[in-house]
């Protein structure tokens, strides 16, 4: 198989030829149709996450077709169109797994971080954490749903049912979840990098009721806010923007340090919470509403060999929506 592989953090990915992987008894091998590029991939490439396996093939928004099946797998067959997300496996026996919180598992595996990912022509995955997709569909449009969509959905649920939702960082996740929030009848307020007029126009084109800079105050206090940008300084900014009892959700796996802020921003029962990973039930729930909400993803596709270019464009904010790699 061919892949884009990370040898050392901070270095460009290298195009490599590797032996085709063989699935273990409880695994399947998937021929990758495409793989979305996620901000977490940048954190992996930059070495910002602990206990990273190296060398590693990044990528965890994978759409493909099963082409080999382990001996004990009975839930998937060759030829099945599937998706593979960030959570690659969970132990099933720790206290968190037993309580239905496999996203907090003590011994998890993560696709494209602690096990091989989808910046490749093939990937091997734990069959329990591979999701059957409808036999027909646009693979490139589907890929961003497998992390940007899923994490956005989990963050929106944790944010609560408030009507005015603020989205800080209008990229791959926000452009999906804004559509869900509008479908639910909420008001969406989008906050972009200062001076990002194009990003604000993009947000309005997807139904945002207001769009402005992250250093601006919204026209009315927010009921809740979700921070997708990995910028710690946005936490006190969002706390200033939410009303009494409002909730600020940090949706990234990594964020720069949160600066000190006065207690009065947190007082009056405002809350700051984080979202960690996802569960299989999140996937089932979210994909059931995708057709109901009429979600459309905006994507830019790149050949697999141009993974470094895609990551660079993502880092620099040159994308509207999501980047997707195609082997």
ChimeraX commands (.cxc) that place a marker at each C-alpha (Angstrom):
marker #1 position 0.00,0.00,0.00 radius 0.5
marker #1 position 0.97,3.67,-0.28 radius 0.5
marker #1 position 0.72,6.21,2.51 radius 0.5
marker #1 position 1.77,9.60,3.80 radius 0.5
marker #1 position 3.68,8.86,7.01 radius 0.5
marker #1 position 4.92,11.01,9.90 radius 0.5
marker #1 position 8.43,9.99,10.98 radius 0.5
marker #1 position 9.14,12.81,13.46 radius 0.5
marker #1 position 6.92,15.61,14.83 radius 0.5
marker #1 position 7.38,18.90,13.07 radius 0.5
marker #1 position 8.63,17.31,9.86 radius 0.5
marker #1 position 6.66,17.02,6.60 radius 0.5
marker #1 position 4.85,13.76,5.94 radius 0.5
marker #1 position 6.71,11.38,3.64 radius 0.5
marker #1 position 5.19,9.37,0.82 radius 0.5
marker #1 position 6.03,5.70,1.45 radius 0.5
marker #1 position 5.36,2.27,-0.04 radius 0.5
marker #1 position 4.48,-0.32,2.60 radius 0.5
marker #1 position 3.35,-3.93,2.63 radius 0.5
marker #1 position -0.40,-4.36,2.48 radius 0.5
marker #1 position -1.65,-4.77,6.08 radius 0.5
marker #1 position -3.39,-7.97,7.16 radius 0.5
marker #1 position -6.34,-7.75,9.54 radius 0.5
marker #1 position -6.26,-9.59,12.88 radius 0.5
marker #1 position -9.22,-11.88,13.66 radius 0.5
marker #1 position -11.28,-8.99,15.06 radius 0.5
marker #1 position -10.29,-6.45,12.39 radius 0.5
marker #1 position -11.17,-5.48,8.85 radius 0.5
marker #1 position -9.03,-3.97,6.12 radius 0.5
marker #1 position -10.55,-1.04,4.28 radius 0.5
marker #1 position -9.57,0.27,0.86 radius 0.5
marker #1 position -9.61,4.02,1.44 radius 0.5
marker #1 position -11.77,6.07,-0.92 radius 0.5
marker #1 position -10.92,9.34,0.83 radius 0.5
marker #1 position -9.88,10.75,4.19 radius 0.5
marker #1 position -10.77,14.14,5.63 radius 0.5
marker #1 position -8.14,16.43,7.11 radius 0.5
marker #1 position -8.88,17.38,10.71 radius 0.5
marker #1 position -7.30,19.94,13.05 radius 0.5
marker #1 position -6.31,17.02,15.27 radius 0.5
marker #1 position -4.06,15.86,12.42 radius 0.5
marker #1 position -2.17,19.15,12.81 radius 0.5
marker #1 position -1.74,18.46,16.53 radius 0.5
marker #1 position -0.41,14.97,15.68 radius 0.5
marker #1 position 2.00,16.29,13.04 radius 0.5
marker #1 position 3.21,19.04,15.39 radius 0.5
marker #1 position 3.74,16.61,18.29 radius 0.5
marker #1 position 1.32,18.45,20.57 radius 0.5
marker #1 position -0.38,15.29,21.86 radius 0.5
marker #1 position 1.21,12.96,24.44 radius 0.5
marker #1 position 2.12,9.27,24.03 radius 0.5
marker #1 position 2.18,9.48,20.27 radius 0.5
marker #1 position 3.13,6.39,18.27 radius 0.5
marker #1 position 5.83,6.92,15.64 radius 0.5
marker #1 position 6.07,6.46,12.78 radius 0.5
marker #1 position 2.36,7.01,12.24 radius 0.5
marker #1 position -0.02,7.43,9.31 radius 0.5
marker #1 position -2.43,10.24,10.29 radius 0.5
marker #1 position -6.08,10.57,9.36 radius 0.5
marker #1 position -9.35,9.60,11.02 radius 0.5
marker #1 position -12.19,10.82,8.78 radius 0.5
marker #1 position -12.07,7.76,6.56 radius 0.5
marker #1 position -14.56,6.55,3.98 radius 0.5
marker #1 position -13.83,3.35,2.11 radius 0.5
marker #1 position -14.81,-0.19,1.25 radius 0.5
marker #1 position -14.05,-3.33,3.24 radius 0.5
marker #1 position -11.72,-5.56,1.18 radius 0.5
marker #1 position -10.55,-8.11,3.79 radius 0.5
marker #1 position -12.22,-9.45,6.92 radius 0.5
marker #1 position -10.73,-11.06,10.03 radius 0.5
marker #1 position -11.80,-14.58,10.93 radius 0.5
marker #1 position -13.99,-13.59,13.90 radius 0.5
marker #1 position -15.73,-10.60,12.30 radius 0.5
marker #1 position -19.42,-11.14,11.61 radius 0.5
marker #1 position -20.80,-7.60,11.41 radius 0.5
marker #1 position -19.11,-6.51,8.17 radius 0.5
marker #1 position -18.56,-8.13,4.78 radius 0.5
marker #1 position -16.25,-7.50,1.85 radius 0.5
marker #1 position -17.56,-4.78,-0.41 radius 0.5
marker #1 position -19.35,-2.90,2.38 radius 0.5
marker #1 position -19.06,0.91,2.28 radius 0.5
marker #1 position -17.91,2.07,5.70 radius 0.5
marker #1 position -16.62,4.98,7.76 radius 0.5
marker #1 position -13.82,4.96,10.33 radius 0.5
marker #1 position -13.69,7.77,12.94 radius 0.5
marker #1 position -11.23,8.97,15.61 radius 0.5
marker #1 position -12.08,6.46,18.35 radius 0.5
marker #1 position -10.38,3.31,17.09 radius 0.5
marker #1 position -11.21,1.05,20.03 radius 0.5
marker #1 position -12.11,1.05,23.72 radius 0.5
marker #1 position -11.34,-1.59,26.34 radius 0.5
marker #1 position -14.96,-2.19,27.34 radius 0.5
marker #1 position -14.07,-3.07,30.94 radius 0.5
marker #1 position -12.81,0.10,32.68 radius 0.5
marker #1 position -15.25,2.07,34.85 radius 0.5
marker #1 position -15.90,4.60,32.09 radius 0.5
marker #1 position -16.70,1.98,29.47 radius 0.5
marker #1 position -18.97,0.15,31.91 radius 0.5
marker #1 position -20.85,3.39,32.55 radius 0.5
marker #1 position -21.38,4.04,28.83 radius 0.5
marker #1 position -18.60,6.63,28.53 radius 0.5
marker #1 position -16.26,4.83,26.15 radius 0.5
marker #1 position -15.03,8.23,24.98 radius 0.5
marker #1 position -13.23,8.43,28.35 radius 0.5
marker #1 position -11.83,4.87,28.21 radius 0.5
marker #1 position -8.64,4.29,30.22 radius 0.5
marker #1 position -7.08,2.21,27.42 radius 0.5
marker #1 position -8.35,3.62,24.13 radius 0.5
marker #1 position -6.87,3.50,20.66 radius 0.5
marker #1 position -7.21,6.44,18.27 radius 0.5
marker #1 position -7.17,6.24,14.50 radius 0.5
marker #1 position -4.28,8.13,12.98 radius 0.5
marker #1 position -2.64,8.73,16.37 radius 0.5
marker #1 position -2.02,5.49,18.25 radius 0.5
marker #1 position -2.96,3.20,15.35 radius 0.5
marker #1 position -2.60,3.66,11.61 radius 0.5
marker #1 position -4.90,6.10,9.90 radius 0.5
marker #1 position -6.39,7.01,6.56 radius 0.5
marker #1 position -3.72,9.04,4.77 radius 0.5
marker #1 position -3.16,5.85,2.81 radius 0.5
marker #1 position -4.63,3.52,0.22 radius 0.5
marker #1 position -5.55,0.96,2.91 radius 0.5
marker #1 position -6.15,0.92,6.66 radius 0.5
marker #1 position -6.80,-1.84,9.20 radius 0.5
marker #1 position -9.39,-1.13,11.90 radius 0.5
marker #1 position -11.16,-2.78,14.83 radius 0.5
marker #1 position -14.39,-4.02,13.26 radius 0.5
marker #1 position -16.45,-2.96,16.31 radius 0.5
marker #1 position -15.54,0.68,15.64 radius 0.5
marker #1 position -16.12,0.66,11.88 radius 0.5
marker #1 position -19.52,2.00,10.81 radius 0.5
marker #1 position -21.57,0.78,7.89 radius 0.5
marker #1 position -22.59,3.63,5.60 radius 0.5
marker #1 position -25.37,3.70,3.00 radius 0.5
marker #1 position -24.26,1.88,-0.14 radius 0.5
marker #1 position -24.65,5.04,-2.19 radius 0.5
marker #1 position -23.37,8.47,-1.32 radius 0.5
marker #1 position -20.68,11.04,-1.99 radius 0.5
marker #1 position -17.54,9.78,-0.24 radius 0.5
marker #1 position -15.77,13.15,-0.25 radius 0.5
marker #1 position -18.80,14.95,1.18 radius 0.5
marker #1 position -19.21,12.26,3.86 radius 0.5
marker #1 position -15.62,12.21,5.15 radius 0.5
marker #1 position -15.77,15.43,7.26 radius 0.5
marker #1 position -18.87,14.13,9.04 radius 0.5
marker #1 position -16.76,11.41,10.68 radius 0.5
marker #1 position -14.99,13.81,13.05 radius 0.5
marker #1 position -15.80,17.45,12.38 radius 0.5
marker #1 position -19.47,16.51,12.28 radius 0.5
marker #1 position -19.37,14.06,15.18 radius 0.5
marker #1 position -17.40,16.27,17.56 radius 0.5
marker #1 position -19.55,19.23,16.57 radius 0.5
marker #1 position -22.68,17.21,17.32 radius 0.5
marker #1 position -21.41,16.06,20.72 radius 0.5
marker #1 position -20.37,19.63,21.57 radius 0.5
marker #1 position -23.78,21.00,20.54 radius 0.5
marker #1 position -25.58,18.49,22.74 radius 0.5
marker #1 position -23.33,19.28,25.72 radius 0.5
marker #1 position -23.86,23.01,25.14 radius 0.5
marker #1 position -27.54,22.56,25.98 radius 0.5
marker #1 position -30.75,23.66,24.34 radius 0.5
marker #1 position -30.23,27.42,24.37 radius 0.5
marker #1 position -31.54,29.36,21.40 radius 0.5
marker #1 position -28.55,31.63,20.68 radius 0.5
marker #1 position -25.45,29.55,19.92 radius 0.5
marker #1 position -22.04,31.14,19.39 radius 0.5
marker #1 position -19.48,29.26,17.28 radius 0.5
marker #1 position -15.87,30.38,17.71 radius 0.5
marker #1 position -13.71,29.32,14.76 radius 0.5
marker #1 position -15.79,28.80,11.63 radius 0.5
marker #1 position -14.05,25.88,9.94 radius 0.5
marker #1 position -14.82,22.25,9.17 radius 0.5
marker #1 position -16.77,21.48,12.35 radius 0.5
marker #1 position -18.60,24.79,12.67 radius 0.5
marker #1 position -19.78,24.83,9.06 radius 0.5
marker #1 position -21.47,21.47,9.67 radius 0.5
marker #1 position -22.92,22.10,13.10 radius 0.5
marker #1 position -24.21,25.54,12.12 radius 0.5
marker #1 position -26.51,23.75,9.70 radius 0.5
marker #1 position -27.71,21.40,12.44 radius 0.5
marker #1 position -28.38,24.28,14.83 radius 0.5
marker #1 position -30.34,26.17,12.18 radius 0.5
marker #1 position -32.35,23.02,11.43 radius 0.5
marker #1 position -33.16,22.84,15.14 radius 0.5
marker #1 position -34.51,26.38,15.00 radius 0.5
marker #1 position -31.65,28.05,16.87 radius 0.5
marker #1 position -29.92,31.35,16.15 radius 0.5
marker #1 position -26.29,30.90,15.05 radius 0.5
marker #1 position -23.67,33.55,15.70 radius 0.5
marker #1 position -20.29,32.92,14.06 radius 0.5
marker #1 position -16.98,34.30,15.34 radius 0.5
marker #1 position -13.95,34.22,13.04 radius 0.5
marker #1 position -10.36,35.40,13.14 radius 0.5
marker #1 position -10.17,39.21,13.17 radius 0.5
marker #1 position -10.33,40.49,9.64 radius 0.5
marker #1 position -11.60,37.24,8.12 radius 0.5
marker #1 position -14.31,38.81,5.99 radius 0.5
marker #1 position -14.50,35.77,3.69 radius 0.5
marker #1 position -15.06,33.46,6.65 radius 0.5
marker #1 position -17.86,35.68,7.91 radius 0.5
marker #1 position -19.49,35.69,4.49 radius 0.5
marker #1 position -19.18,31.91,4.39 radius 0.5
marker #1 position -20.94,31.66,7.76 radius 0.5
marker #1 position -23.78,33.88,6.58 radius 0.5
marker #1 position -24.15,31.79,3.42 radius 0.5
marker #1 position -24.85,28.79,5.66 radius 0.5
marker #1 position -27.56,30.63,7.57 radius 0.5
marker #1 position -25.67,32.32,10.40 radius 0.5
marker #1 position -27.82,35.09,11.86 radius 0.5
marker #1 position -24.72,37.15,12.69 radius 0.5
marker #1 position -21.03,36.87,11.87 radius 0.5
marker #1 position -18.15,38.91,13.19 radius 0.5
marker #1 position -14.69,38.88,14.68 radius 0.5
marker #1 position -13.82,36.86,17.79 radius 0.5
marker #1 position -12.86,40.10,19.52 radius 0.5
marker #1 position -16.34,41.57,18.98 radius 0.5
marker #1 position -19.29,41.30,21.35 radius 0.5
marker #1 position -22.40,39.64,19.90 radius 0.5
marker #1 position -25.49,41.83,19.39 radius 0.5
marker #1 position -27.23,39.91,22.20 radius 0.5
marker #1 position -25.83,37.68,24.99 radius 0.5
marker #1 position -25.40,34.05,23.97 radius 0.5
marker #1 position -27.14,31.14,25.64 radius 0.5
marker #1 position -24.09,28.97,24.94 radius 0.5
marker #1 position -20.86,28.98,22.99 radius 0.5
marker #1 position -18.71,26.31,21.36 radius 0.5
marker #1 position -15.02,26.95,20.80 radius 0.5
marker #1 position -13.58,25.02,17.86 radius 0.5
marker #1 position -10.42,27.11,17.42 radius 0.5
marker #1 position -7.50,25.86,19.57 radius 0.5
marker #1 position -7.00,29.28,21.14 radius 0.5
marker #1 position -7.17,29.48,24.94 radius 0.5
marker #1 position -7.77,33.25,24.88 radius 0.5
marker #1 position -11.21,32.57,23.39 radius 0.5
marker #1 position -12.41,31.05,26.68 radius 0.5
marker #1 position -12.66,34.35,28.58 radius 0.5
marker #1 position -13.95,36.01,25.39 radius 0.5
marker #1 position -16.77,33.48,25.19 radius 0.5
marker #1 position -17.51,33.81,28.91 radius 0.5
marker #1 position -17.97,37.55,28.37 radius 0.5
marker #1 position -20.41,36.77,25.54 radius 0.5
marker #1 position -22.68,34.26,27.32 radius 0.5
marker #1 position -25.49,35.27,29.61 radius 0.5
marker #1 position -25.97,34.20,33.23 radius 0.5
marker #1 position -26.12,30.41,33.46 radius 0.5
marker #1 position -24.53,30.12,30.01 radius 0.5
marker #1 position -22.17,27.32,29.04 radius 0.5
marker #1 position -18.90,27.48,27.10 radius 0.5
marker #1 position -17.84,24.21,25.47 radius 0.5
marker #1 position -14.22,23.64,24.44 radius 0.5
marker #1 position -14.46,21.21,21.54 radius 0.5
marker #1 position -10.81,20.61,20.63 radius 0.5
marker #1 position -8.44,17.90,21.79 radius 0.5
marker #1 position -5.69,20.51,22.27 radius 0.5
marker #1 position -5.77,24.21,23.07 radius 0.5
marker #1 position -3.21,26.86,23.92 radius 0.5
marker #1 position -3.13,27.89,27.58 radius 0.5
marker #1 position -6.18,29.70,28.90 radius 0.5
marker #1 position -5.11,33.10,30.24 radius 0.5
marker #1 position -6.06,34.27,33.72 radius 0.5
marker #1 position -9.42,36.00,33.84 radius 0.5
marker #1 position -11.47,37.66,36.59 radius 0.5
marker #1 position -13.86,35.49,38.54 radius 0.5
marker #1 position -16.74,37.77,37.62 radius 0.5
marker #1 position -16.70,36.25,34.10 radius 0.5
marker #1 position -17.45,32.82,35.56 radius 0.5
marker #1 position -19.78,33.96,38.30 radius 0.5
marker #1 position -23.57,33.76,37.97 radius 0.5
marker #1 position -23.34,30.04,37.23 radius 0.5
marker #1 position -21.58,30.26,33.90 radius 0.5
marker #1 position -19.78,27.02,33.05 radius 0.5
marker #1 position -16.71,25.95,31.08 radius 0.5
marker #1 position -16.68,22.30,29.96 radius 0.5
marker #1 position -14.71,20.21,27.48 radius 0.5
marker #1 position -15.63,17.55,24.95 radius 0.5
marker #1 position -13.45,14.45,24.75 radius 0.5
marker #1 position -13.51,12.12,21.75 radius 0.5
marker #1 position -16.82,10.47,20.89 radius 0.5
marker #1 position -18.85,7.31,21.35 radius 0.5
marker #1 position -20.33,4.87,18.88 radius 0.5
marker #1 position -23.80,6.02,19.94 radius 0.5
marker #1 position -22.84,9.57,18.92 radius 0.5
marker #1 position -22.16,8.24,15.44 radius 0.5
marker #1 position -25.46,6.40,15.17 radius 0.5
marker #1 position -27.40,9.39,16.47 radius 0.5
marker #1 position -25.65,11.98,14.32 radius 0.5
marker #1 position -25.82,10.05,11.07 radius 0.5
marker #1 position -29.55,9.53,11.61 radius 0.5
marker #1 position -30.12,13.30,11.57 radius 0.5
marker #1 position -27.75,14.15,8.69 radius 0.5
marker #1 position -30.39,13.48,5.99 radius 0.5
marker #1 position -33.15,15.06,8.09 radius 0.5
marker #1 position -31.17,18.27,8.55 radius 0.5
marker #1 position -30.08,18.30,4.90 radius 0.5
marker #1 position -26.45,18.83,5.87 radius 0.5
marker #1 position -24.15,19.75,3.00 radius 0.5
marker #1 position -20.41,19.81,3.51 radius 0.5
marker #1 position -18.15,22.16,1.60 radius 0.5
marker #1 position -14.87,20.47,0.69 radius 0.5
marker #1 position -11.66,20.89,-1.26 radius 0.5
marker #1 position -10.06,17.66,-2.40 radius 0.5
marker #1 position -6.33,17.00,-2.72 radius 0.5
marker #1 position -4.43,13.98,-4.08 radius 0.5
marker #1 position -2.93,11.87,-1.29 radius 0.5
marker #1 position 0.59,12.98,-2.21 radius 0.5
marker #1 position -0.43,16.59,-1.49 radius 0.5
marker #1 position -1.26,15.92,2.18 radius 0.5
marker #1 position 1.38,18.41,3.33 radius 0.5
marker #1 position -0.18,21.10,1.15 radius 0.5
marker #1 position -3.63,20.34,2.57 radius 0.5
marker #1 position -2.29,20.58,6.13 radius 0.5
marker #1 position -0.55,23.85,5.29 radius 0.5
marker #1 position -3.73,25.34,3.84 radius 0.5
marker #1 position -5.65,24.22,6.93 radius 0.5
marker #1 position -3.06,25.73,9.27 radius 0.5
marker #1 position -3.08,29.06,7.43 radius 0.5
marker #1 position -6.88,29.32,7.31 radius 0.5
marker #1 position -7.01,29.17,3.52 radius 0.5
marker #1 position -9.94,26.73,3.51 radius 0.5
marker #1 position -13.67,27.24,3.62 radius 0.5
marker #1 position -15.13,24.03,4.98 radius 0.5
marker #1 position -12.95,20.92,4.96 radius 0.5
marker #1 position -9.99,19.43,3.09 radius 0.5
marker #1 position -10.22,15.82,1.90 radius 0.5
marker #1 position -7.41,13.59,0.63 radius 0.5
marker #1 position -8.09,11.17,-2.22 radius 0.5
marker #1 position -5.67,8.25,-2.85 radius 0.5
marker link #1:1,2 radius 0.2
marker link #1:2,3 radius 0.2
marker link #1:3,4 radius 0.2
marker link #1:4,5 radius 0.2
marker link #1:5,6 radius 0.2
marker link #1:6,7 radius 0.2
marker link #1:7,8 radius 0.2
marker link #1:8,9 radius 0.2
marker link #1:9,10 radius 0.2
marker link #1:10,11 radius 0.2
marker link #1:11,12 radius 0.2
marker link #1:12,13 radius 0.2
marker link #1:13,14 radius 0.2
marker link #1:14,15 radius 0.2
marker link #1:15,16 radius 0.2
marker link #1:16,17 radius 0.2
marker link #1:17,18 radius 0.2
marker link #1:18,19 radius 0.2
marker link #1:19,20 radius 0.2
marker link #1:20,21 radius 0.2
marker link #1:21,22 radius 0.2
marker link #1:22,23 radius 0.2
marker link #1:23,24 radius 0.2
marker link #1:24,25 radius 0.2
marker link #1:25,26 radius 0.2
marker link #1:26,27 radius 0.2
marker link #1:27,28 radius 0.2
marker link #1:28,29 radius 0.2
marker link #1:29,30 radius 0.2
marker link #1:30,31 radius 0.2
marker link #1:31,32 radius 0.2
marker link #1:32,33 radius 0.2
marker link #1:33,34 radius 0.2
marker link #1:34,35 radius 0.2
marker link #1:35,36 radius 0.2
marker link #1:36,37 radius 0.2
marker link #1:37,38 radius 0.2
marker link #1:38,39 radius 0.2
marker link #1:39,40 radius 0.2
marker link #1:40,41 radius 0.2
marker link #1:41,42 radius 0.2
marker link #1:42,43 radius 0.2
marker link #1:43,44 radius 0.2
marker link #1:44,45 radius 0.2
marker link #1:45,46 radius 0.2
marker link #1:46,47 radius 0.2
marker link #1:47,48 radius 0.2
marker link #1:48,49 radius 0.2
marker link #1:49,50 radius 0.2
marker link #1:50,51 radius 0.2
marker link #1:51,52 radius 0.2
marker link #1:52,53 radius 0.2
marker link #1:53,54 radius 0.2
marker link #1:54,55 radius 0.2
marker link #1:55,56 radius 0.2
marker link #1:56,57 radius 0.2
marker link #1:57,58 radius 0.2
marker link #1:58,59 radius 0.2
marker link #1:59,60 radius 0.2
marker link #1:60,61 radius 0.2
marker link #1:61,62 radius 0.2
marker link #1:62,63 radius 0.2
marker link #1:63,64 radius 0.2
marker link #1:64,65 radius 0.2
marker link #1:65,66 radius 0.2
marker link #1:66,67 radius 0.2
marker link #1:67,68 radius 0.2
marker link #1:68,69 radius 0.2
marker link #1:69,70 radius 0.2
marker link #1:70,71 radius 0.2
marker link #1:71,72 radius 0.2
marker link #1:72,73 radius 0.2
marker link #1:73,74 radius 0.2
marker link #1:74,75 radius 0.2
marker link #1:75,76 radius 0.2
marker link #1:76,77 radius 0.2
marker link #1:77,78 radius 0.2
marker link #1:78,79 radius 0.2
marker link #1:79,80 radius 0.2
marker link #1:80,81 radius 0.2
marker link #1:81,82 radius 0.2
marker link #1:82,83 radius 0.2
marker link #1:83,84 radius 0.2
marker link #1:84,85 radius 0.2
marker link #1:85,86 radius 0.2
marker link #1:86,87 radius 0.2
marker link #1:87,88 radius 0.2
marker link #1:88,89 radius 0.2
marker link #1:89,90 radius 0.2
marker link #1:90,91 radius 0.2
marker link #1:91,92 radius 0.2
marker link #1:92,93 radius 0.2
marker link #1:93,94 radius 0.2
marker link #1:94,95 radius 0.2
marker link #1:95,96 radius 0.2
marker link #1:96,97 radius 0.2
marker link #1:97,98 radius 0.2
marker link #1:98,99 radius 0.2
marker link #1:99,100 radius 0.2
marker link #1:100,101 radius 0.2
marker link #1:101,102 radius 0.2
marker link #1:102,103 radius 0.2
marker link #1:103,104 radius 0.2
marker link #1:104,105 radius 0.2
marker link #1:105,106 radius 0.2
marker link #1:106,107 radius 0.2
marker link #1:107,108 radius 0.2
marker link #1:108,109 radius 0.2
marker link #1:109,110 radius 0.2
marker link #1:110,111 radius 0.2
marker link #1:111,112 radius 0.2
marker link #1:112,113 radius 0.2
marker link #1:113,114 radius 0.2
marker link #1:114,115 radius 0.2
marker link #1:115,116 radius 0.2
marker link #1:116,117 radius 0.2
marker link #1:117,118 radius 0.2
marker link #1:118,119 radius 0.2
marker link #1:119,120 radius 0.2
marker link #1:120,121 radius 0.2
marker link #1:121,122 radius 0.2
marker link #1:122,123 radius 0.2
marker link #1:123,124 radius 0.2
marker link #1:124,125 radius 0.2
marker link #1:125,126 radius 0.2
marker link #1:126,127 radius 0.2
marker link #1:127,128 radius 0.2
marker link #1:128,129 radius 0.2
marker link #1:129,130 radius 0.2
marker link #1:130,131 radius 0.2
marker link #1:131,132 radius 0.2
marker link #1:132,133 radius 0.2
marker link #1:133,134 radius 0.2
marker link #1:134,135 radius 0.2
marker link #1:135,136 radius 0.2
marker link #1:136,137 radius 0.2
marker link #1:137,138 radius 0.2
marker link #1:138,139 radius 0.2
marker link #1:139,140 radius 0.2
marker link #1:140,141 radius 0.2
marker link #1:141,142 radius 0.2
marker link #1:142,143 radius 0.2
marker link #1:143,144 radius 0.2
marker link #1:144,145 radius 0.2
marker link #1:145,146 radius 0.2
marker link #1:146,147 radius 0.2
marker link #1:147,148 radius 0.2
marker link #1:148,149 radius 0.2
marker link #1:149,150 radius 0.2
marker link #1:150,151 radius 0.2
marker link #1:151,152 radius 0.2
marker link #1:152,153 radius 0.2
marker link #1:153,154 radius 0.2
marker link #1:154,155 radius 0.2
marker link #1:155,156 radius 0.2
marker link #1:156,157 radius 0.2
marker link #1:157,158 radius 0.2
marker link #1:158,159 radius 0.2
marker link #1:159,160 radius 0.2
marker link #1:160,161 radius 0.2
marker link #1:161,162 radius 0.2
marker link #1:162,163 radius 0.2
marker link #1:163,164 radius 0.2
marker link #1:164,165 radius 0.2
marker link #1:165,166 radius 0.2
marker link #1:166,167 radius 0.2
marker link #1:167,168 radius 0.2
marker link #1:168,169 radius 0.2
marker link #1:169,170 radius 0.2
marker link #1:170,171 radius 0.2
marker link #1:171,172 radius 0.2
marker link #1:172,173 radius 0.2
marker link #1:173,174 radius 0.2
marker link #1:174,175 radius 0.2
marker link #1:175,176 radius 0.2
marker link #1:176,177 radius 0.2
marker link #1:177,178 radius 0.2
marker link #1:178,179 radius 0.2
marker link #1:179,180 radius 0.2
marker link #1:180,181 radius 0.2
marker link #1:181,182 radius 0.2
marker link #1:182,183 radius 0.2
marker link #1:183,184 radius 0.2
marker link #1:184,185 radius 0.2
marker link #1:185,186 radius 0.2
marker link #1:186,187 radius 0.2
marker link #1:187,188 radius 0.2
marker link #1:188,189 radius 0.2
marker link #1:189,190 radius 0.2
marker link #1:190,191 radius 0.2
marker link #1:191,192 radius 0.2
marker link #1:192,193 radius 0.2
marker link #1:193,194 radius 0.2
marker link #1:194,195 radius 0.2
marker link #1:195,196 radius 0.2
marker link #1:196,197 radius 0.2
marker link #1:197,198 radius 0.2
marker link #1:198,199 radius 0.2
marker link #1:199,200 radius 0.2
marker link #1:200,201 radius 0.2
marker link #1:201,202 radius 0.2
marker link #1:202,203 radius 0.2
marker link #1:203,204 radius 0.2
marker link #1:204,205 radius 0.2
marker link #1:205,206 radius 0.2
marker link #1:206,207 radius 0.2
marker link #1:207,208 radius 0.2
marker link #1:208,209 radius 0.2
marker link #1:209,210 radius 0.2
marker link #1:210,211 radius 0.2
marker link #1:211,212 radius 0.2
marker link #1:212,213 radius 0.2
marker link #1:213,214 radius 0.2
marker link #1:214,215 radius 0.2
marker link #1:215,216 radius 0.2
marker link #1:216,217 radius 0.2
marker link #1:217,218 radius 0.2
marker link #1:218,219 radius 0.2
marker link #1:219,220 radius 0.2
marker link #1:220,221 radius 0.2
marker link #1:221,222 radius 0.2
marker link #1:222,223 radius 0.2
marker link #1:223,224 radius 0.2
marker link #1:224,225 radius 0.2
marker link #1:225,226 radius 0.2
marker link #1:226,227 radius 0.2
marker link #1:227,228 radius 0.2
marker link #1:228,229 radius 0.2
marker link #1:229,230 radius 0.2
marker link #1:230,231 radius 0.2
marker link #1:231,232 radius 0.2
marker link #1:232,233 radius 0.2
marker link #1:233,234 radius 0.2
marker link #1:234,235 radius 0.2
marker link #1:235,236 radius 0.2
marker link #1:236,237 radius 0.2
marker link #1:237,238 radius 0.2
marker link #1:238,239 radius 0.2
marker link #1:239,240 radius 0.2
marker link #1:240,241 radius 0.2
marker link #1:241,242 radius 0.2
marker link #1:242,243 radius 0.2
marker link #1:243,244 radius 0.2
marker link #1:244,245 radius 0.2
marker link #1:245,246 radius 0.2
marker link #1:246,247 radius 0.2
marker link #1:247,248 radius 0.2
marker link #1:248,249 radius 0.2
marker link #1:249,250 radius 0.2
marker link #1:250,251 radius 0.2
marker link #1:251,252 radius 0.2
marker link #1:252,253 radius 0.2
marker link #1:253,254 radius 0.2
marker link #1:254,255 radius 0.2
marker link #1:255,256 radius 0.2
marker link #1:256,257 radius 0.2
marker link #1:257,258 radius 0.2
marker link #1:258,259 radius 0.2
marker link #1:259,260 radius 0.2
marker link #1:260,261 radius 0.2
marker link #1:261,262 radius 0.2
marker link #1:262,263 radius 0.2
marker link #1:263,264 radius 0.2
marker link #1:264,265 radius 0.2
marker link #1:265,266 radius 0.2
marker link #1:266,267 radius 0.2
marker link #1:267,268 radius 0.2
marker link #1:268,269 radius 0.2
marker link #1:269,270 radius 0.2
marker link #1:270,271 radius 0.2
marker link #1:271,272 radius 0.2
marker link #1:272,273 radius 0.2
marker link #1:273,274 radius 0.2
marker link #1:274,275 radius 0.2
marker link #1:275,276 radius 0.2
marker link #1:276,277 radius 0.2
marker link #1:277,278 radius 0.2
marker link #1:278,279 radius 0.2
marker link #1:279,280 radius 0.2
marker link #1:280,281 radius 0.2
marker link #1:281,282 radius 0.2
marker link #1:282,283 radius 0.2
marker link #1:283,284 radius 0.2
marker link #1:284,285 radius 0.2
marker link #1:285,286 radius 0.2
marker link #1:286,287 radius 0.2
marker link #1:287,288 radius 0.2
marker link #1:288,289 radius 0.2
marker link #1:289,290 radius 0.2
marker link #1:290,291 radius 0.2
marker link #1:291,292 radius 0.2
marker link #1:292,293 radius 0.2
marker link #1:293,294 radius 0.2
marker link #1:294,295 radius 0.2
marker link #1:295,296 radius 0.2
marker link #1:296,297 radius 0.2
marker link #1:297,298 radius 0.2
marker link #1:298,299 radius 0.2
marker link #1:299,300 radius 0.2
marker link #1:300,301 radius 0.2
marker link #1:301,302 radius 0.2
marker link #1:302,303 radius 0.2
marker link #1:303,304 radius 0.2
marker link #1:304,305 radius 0.2
marker link #1:305,306 radius 0.2
marker link #1:306,307 radius 0.2
marker link #1:307,308 radius 0.2
marker link #1:308,309 radius 0.2
marker link #1:309,310 radius 0.2
marker link #1:310,311 radius 0.2
marker link #1:311,312 radius 0.2
marker link #1:312,313 radius 0.2
marker link #1:313,314 radius 0.2
marker link #1:314,315 radius 0.2
marker link #1:315,316 radius 0.2
marker link #1:316,317 radius 0.2
marker link #1:317,318 radius 0.2
marker link #1:318,319 radius 0.2
marker link #1:319,320 radius 0.2
marker link #1:320,321 radius 0.2
marker link #1:321,322 radius 0.2
marker link #1:322,323 radius 0.2
marker link #1:323,324 radius 0.2
marker link #1:324,325 radius 0.2
marker link #1:325,326 radius 0.2
marker link #1:326,327 radius 0.2
view
